[in-house]
């Protein structure tokens, strides 16, 4: 793990006069209408710490699950600009459809929380968001959300529309997205003093998702 | 200080969430998240010893202020328009113009605090500038 000093070296800018402004621009990224610091900001893509390939190798070391691997590879192609959000959405929804159908027979309660598609949001999608700071990559990931929500409704084996116990429809309501992104994308990477949000308190009865944290710590 | 190493990742996730919040897409959980960070960073009284945030050190400000900047700059327009509207039926709950004003006051103080490093002061000043810009845009 890098210490404070190392971290500072990532965020340090060449000229002291530019430092604060460029830092600010790197925080707010492309959403800020700031042209004069754009080059400094893009030069400090703070969290693009490793290539997608080596990231993928780490993922492979940590999971043997073929559905997750397929989703990982699809996301890697998407953020690299090699695949469209539409195609990626098709691959991902296809990858998780059969596991969702079999999860339907699990006891009611938290069966969807533990389903692989819901894990995808917390473990895979969130990790891609956290590791990509460029506006382009983030835009592709946003477009992927839109495209997943536009996929034709998933059907159970009896032909009825697939929903969670709370009635969220696969795929158009993106079941699990907000909960898992909030919990694992935002909360899990927060410093301890920021971990006491109402949402976390509500989810404390759920088992911890160790995978994401382990992967995260290894990549820092 | 371990969490500063995680800050770039948290910041990326926050920027992503703030972008969705600004667009109003797949973002129903994010008003709560933004509200939480803004509350932790900007709504405490720092003079009271009873508040543990009175003891925050530089490192914690270095983590908090970039998150505040990301929420208020990227999603600032959405946040402001909810603060000035009286509609509480849209899931945004306690967003009020008094809160917005309080954030501005705190950021103004932070921009002048000697015990903050230059980077933190700069982020506070620029976030404040953006908020004033948003207000002007809303009026005009």
Interface residues (C-beta under 8 A of the other chain):
Chain A: X1 X2 X3 X4 X6 X7 X10 X11 X19 X20 X21 X23 X24 X27 X28 X29 X31 X32 X46 X47 X49 X126 X129 X130 X131 X132 X133 X138 X141 X142 X145 X146 X149 X174 X177 X178 X179 X181 X182 X185 X186 X189 X190 X191 X192 X193 X194 X197 X198 X199 X216 X220
Chain B: X1 X2 X3 X4 X5 X6 X7 X8 X9 X10 X11 X12 X13 X14 X15 X16 X17 X18 X19 X20 X22 X25 X26 X27 X28 X29 X30 X32 X33 X36 X37 X40 X52 X53 X56 X59 X60 X63 X64 X66 X69 X70 X73 X74 X118 X119 X121 X122 X123 X126 X127 X130
